[in-house]
Amino acid sequence: MYAELRASELAGLLLIIAAGLALPQILPGYFLYTGNSLMTYAILAIGLDLLLGWSGQFAFAHIAFFGIGIYGTALLESRAEVPFLLSVAISAAVAGLVGIAIGFPAARLRTVYLALATYAFAECAQWVFRTWDPVTGGPDGLRFRPPVIFGYETGSDQSSFPVVALILALAIGAALYLTKSKLGRQMCAIRDSEHVATASGIDVRRTKVIAFAISAVFAGIAGGVYTLFQTFVNADVLGVSQLVTVLTMVVIGGSGSIIGVLLGVVVIGLLPELLRAMPQSLLVWQEFIYGSILVLAIVFMPQGLWGLIKPRFIRRTGGCGRTPAQSIRAPAEASQ
């Protein structure tokens, strides 16, 4: 039935939780830090894919919602003494409300106009993060204390890892449930053709706004997760380069597939670590090698890594079966 998780999917979620409990006992701190970062990226990338790969809206505002989640959670927990879980919920809700506010005008835009409008919002948000000194610390950044969850202290990579893994499992489960639901199929229909979706009785604008809101909530949750293993944030981590990184993860892994997005997060997230292991004389070529890998992957793997490895499993794993290029072109095709 639709909107029900299969046993294999539930087993995968339980495996993530089990790994979150076991790995801190055997892995060194740097590996745990990398794992925490990858899991945060995974939540952020899943939220972006719900907007890009499922509803076909090519928007650049995602990193701004991530910043709302970080600053909101940190300020509520550190200054207002609000419990961490409630702080994350409030921050994600605020991000969702801002997503709705952005979604209403953005729902009338398509293709490059939507990208430019949301990019402008992301730049405005970063300007606020960088200049609102009394709240965000301005260019000096904001330092905050580690959250305490029902007496369980986080802050270190080891103590945060199980909590981050649990939140990731819940986020993946929610995304899988959404993509199997009526709303998920409405989002796919709008991405494929807005005219056909309208003729089928789907409220296109309302569904687009909901997609914006859900994507923003995921980004806000990712921001809250960030505060579990970090005690400092600066506006520099919320720049366009971070958004490009998350977008690359979605495209390289396979847009429109949860497994593809997770695969892209692992590959792109670990790539800089692998490049650092190169000989010292070749370090100057890191950026060139990184860019070349991205270009070659896009050219020779239009369906992403997951589409190359297991194309027959895309539909079974809740994927839309669309290539990243098709997801980006869909709004333009719908307007013709």
N, C-alpha and C positions, 0 to 999 in steps of 0.2 A: 504493500500500500504506500501511497505517497505520504510524505512527512513522517516516515518511520525509519529509524536507523536499523540497518541489518546487523546480524550478530558479528560479522567480520569487522564492521565499523566500530561497534561497541568494544570489541576486543582490542582494536587499535588504540582507542582512547584509553582503555585500561592499561595498555602497554606503556603509553606515554606517562601515565601517573606512576606506574611501577618503576619506570626508568628514573623518574624524578626523585623517587625515594632511595633508589639503589646507587645511582651514579655518584652522588656526593660522598659516598663512603669509600670510593675507589679512585676517583679522578682528582688530579691536582687542581689548585685554585684557578690557574689560567684557563684550563679547559672548561671549568665550570662557568667562568666569566663569559667565555665565548659561547657556551651553550645558552646562558641567560640572554645574551644579546641576540642570538639566532631565534630564540623563542619569542622575544619581543618583536623582532622583525616579522616573524611568521604571523602574529596577530595583526600587525599593521598591514602586511601584504594581503592577507585574506580579506580584510575590510576594503582595501583598494580594489581587489579583484571582483568583489560584489558590485562595485560601481562600474568598473571597466569591462570585465569579462562577462558579467551577467546582464547588466542593464545597458551596456554600450555607451557609457558616458565618459568621455575622455577628459577628466578633470584633474587639476593640479592643487586642490585645496587640502589634500589629505594630511600633509605634514603640519598644517596649522592646527587641525583638530588634535593631532598628536601632542603639540605643544600645550594646548588647553588641558589635556589630560595630565601632562607632567606638572605644570605649574599649579593647576587646580588641586590635584591630589596632595602635592607637597605643601601648599599653603594651608589647606584645610587640616591636614594631619599635624603639621608642625606648629602652626600659629593659632588655629582655632580649636585644637585638641579634639578634632573629630576622628572617630575610629577609622582605620585604613579602609575597610570594606565599604563603609558609608561614604568616605571621601572619594573613592574610585567611582562609586555609583553616581554621586552628585556630579563629579567632573565629566563622566561619560554622558550623563543626561544634558549637561550644559553644552558639551560638544555636539550632541544630537540636535539640540534646539538651534544652535548656530548653523548646523547643517541644514535644518529645515529653512532657516532664514535665507541661506545662500541658495538652497535648492529651488525655491519658488522663482526667482528671476533666472536662475541657470537652466531651469526646465524649458525655457523658451529658446535657449541657445543650442547650437550644434557645432561639431567639429572644432575648427581652430578658434572660433569665437568663444566657445565654452572653455577651451583650454586657456585662452588669454584672460578671460574674466576670472576664472578660479586662480590662475597664477597671480593676478593682481591682488586677490584677497590673501593668498599665502604670503606675498611680500608685505602687505599691510600688517598682517598678524606678526610677522617676524620683526617689523619695525616697532610694534607695540612691545613685544617681548624684550627688545633691545633698549628701549628708551623709557619704559615705565619703571624707573628706579625704585620707588617706594615699595612696589609689589614684586617685581621680577628680579630686582637687583641690577637691572640695566646691563651694560657691557661687562660688569664684574661677575655677573651670574648670581645664582641663588643656591645657597647651601641649606640643606634640610637634614633632619635626623631620620634614621631608619625607622620604618613602621614597626609597630608591635601588634600582632594579630592574635587576640585571645591569649595574651601572655607569651606568645611565641615571637622572639626577637629576630628580625631580619637585618639586612645591611651587608652581611658578608655574602660572597658568592655561594658558599656551601649552604648556609641557612636559607637563602632565597630560592635556591634551585627547585626544591619540591613545590613551593608555592607557585612559582612561575610555571612549572610543568602542569600543575593542576588547573591554573587559569587558561593555559593554552589548550588543554584537553576540553575544557568547557567551551572555549571559543570555537574550536573546530567542530564540536558537537552541535553548537548553535548554528554554525554556517551550513553544516550538512543538512540539518533539519530545515533551515530556511530554503536551501536550494531544491529541496524535494517538495516544498509546500506550494500552494496556489500562487502565493506572491512571487516565489522564485520563478515559476513558469510564466507569470505575467511579465517579469523583468526580461526573461529570455525572448518573449514574443515582441516586446518593445525594441529590444536590441536588433532582432531580425528585420522587423518592419513596423514602423509606427503606424502606418496607414492600415495595415492588416490588423494590428492590435486594436486600433480604434474601432474598426469595423466589427471586431469580435466582442465589443462591449467593454474593453479595458479602458479605465481612466488613465491615460498616458501621463498627464502632468502629475497627478496624485502619486502614481507609482514611482515616477522619477524622484519626486521629493522624498518619498519613503526610502528609496535606495540611498539618496544622499544622507539621510538621517542615520540609517543603519550603518553605513560606511563610517560616518563620523563617530558613532558610538564605539565601533571596534577600535578606531584610532585613539579615542579617549581612554579606553580600557588599556591599550598598549602603553599609553602614557603613564597610567597608574602603575603598570607592571614595571616600567622603567625605574620608578622610585624605590622598588624593592631591593635592587642591588646597586643603585647609585645614590650618592648623597650630595651630588652637585649637578646643576644644569646651567648651561649657557645657551644663548640664542643661536650660537654658531652651529649647534647640533640640529637645529631646526631649519637649516637652509635648503635651497633647491637641490643641492647635491645629495642630500638624504632622500628627497623625494625621487630623484632620478635613480638612486640605488634601489628603492623599493619597487619602482616601476620596472626596472630591469629584472628584478627577481620574478615579478609576475609574468613578464613577457618571455624570458628565457625558460622558466619552468613550464609554462603552459597556461595561458589565460583561459578561464572558464572551467578549471578543474582544481579542486582542493589539493589533491595529491601533487598536481603539477606545480602549484604555488609553493607548497612545502619543499618540493625538490629544488625549485629555483632559489629559495631562501638558503638552503644548505649549500648549494654550489656557489652562488654569488657571495654568500656570507663567508665562506671558507677560502675563496679565491685570493683575497688579499693576504691571508695568512700563508698560503702556499707560495705566493710571489715573494714574501719576505724571506723565505728560505733559499732564494736564489743566491748565487755568488755575489759578493760585494761589488764586483766590477760591472755586474749587470743590473744593479738596482736602479740606475738611471733609466732603464728601459721598462720599468714596471708599468707605468701608465700606458705606454705604447702597447705592451703585451696585453694588458687588461682590455684596452679599447679594441684591439684586434680580435680577441676572443669573443667579445660582444658582437662585433660586426659579423664575424664568421658564423656565430650561432644563429643570428637573425636571418642571414642569407640562406644557410643550409638546413636550418631547423625551423621553418615557418610555423610549425605547430608546437614548438617548444620541446624541451627535453622529454617531457612525459608523452607527448604525441609521437616522438621518435622511438621511445622505449616500449611503450605499451598502448598503442592506439586502440586496440580492441577493448581496453578496459575504461576508456574515457567516459562512455555513457553509464557504465555500471558503477563508477565511483562518483556519480553526481555531476559529471562535467557536462558542459553545454555542447561539446564537440565542435567548437569554433576555434580557429586559429587566432593568435594575437592580432594579426593584421586585419582579419575579418572583424574582430571586436572593435578595432579602431575605426574601420571604414563603415561600420554599420550605421552610425548616425547620418553620414553623408548619403548612403544609399537610401535610407528611409525618407530623406527629405526630397528625393527626386520624384 
